[in-house]
């Protein structure tokens, strides 16, 4: 008999965790599991009309007319009981809090969650403090990196509750992509345009590189609260003619854009995983990234990329110059990056390890 697995996430609007979950759900063994998907906010714009039918996935809108409300806890509990849900797998904070609250009173299912981040940027909020208490009610917690596992242990979570499963990507879609580089040497970065991503550091390092290579281009994909501030900074630095702020792009558009780049930089000040590093690796782009959070689990220094210190304009500048000069090193990093992603970060491996965890829980 198939086991019923309900995944709950805050929303199914465009976003990294949301896109990853959508693709992940299509890879589970349909002979073993009946997959259900619920969301708490928005209209589920990521879910196309025939997507759920094509993959046999039941989709439920648990929101309150598109808005989050704690009363959704009753809708979710009713759904769990009516559909004989065996495991509820929550993703992100609000969904995790509701599921764990339900699990305190409803013992008919096992609660597990995926932890995508270490320290919350707004950990002073009441909901963050509530989550840190309720996380103990999860039967198992999937940590997307060893860095996050260590953070959870510091919070007092028992190690036997924690399981590291790296995020993965659909390798075939990257292999099929037509990778034609821009005529001018192009550096790129992808991410939410906020203080955490260190885009100001990239801009200042790029300013120094332009002194020697005035035709270089820097493309920045993503949107966020500091976009206008960084546009003004590029003007102040006198580099705005060489910098493009491309804004938010759909995943396939991001892939196509990245495939044109010669070098990728991620200058994050903190990073729970760094999905974009896997994507850059799958595209064979040499990488410069900060030595922080989970990044060293993906990037091995001088093997598939170069690691630099947080906020180090000079180190980024020097590594960019080095890679511009050394085509052989770019090829070496590219080759090793592809091998690393193929061996460790496929979506099929991610789903396989998740299914193994489900089986362990169901057998108990």
Secondary structure, DSSP 8 states (H G I E B T S, - for coil): --EEEEEEEEE-SSSHHHHHHHHHHTTS-TTTEEEEEEEEES--TTS-TTHHHHHT-EEEE-SBTTB--TTHHHHHHHHHHHTT-SEEEEESHHHHHHHHHHHHH--SSEEEEEE--SS-TTTTSHHHHHHHHHGGG-SEEEESSHHHHHHHHHTT--GGGEEE----B-HHHHHSS-----SS-EEEEES--SGGGTHHHHHHHHHHHHHH-TT-EEEEEB--TTHHHHHHHHHHTT-GGGEEEEE---HHHHHHHHTT-SEEEE--S--S--HHHHHHHHTT-EEEEES-TTHHHH--BTTTBEEE-TT-HHHHHHHHHHHHH-HHHHHHHHHHHHHHHHHH-BHHHHHHHHHHHHHHHHH-
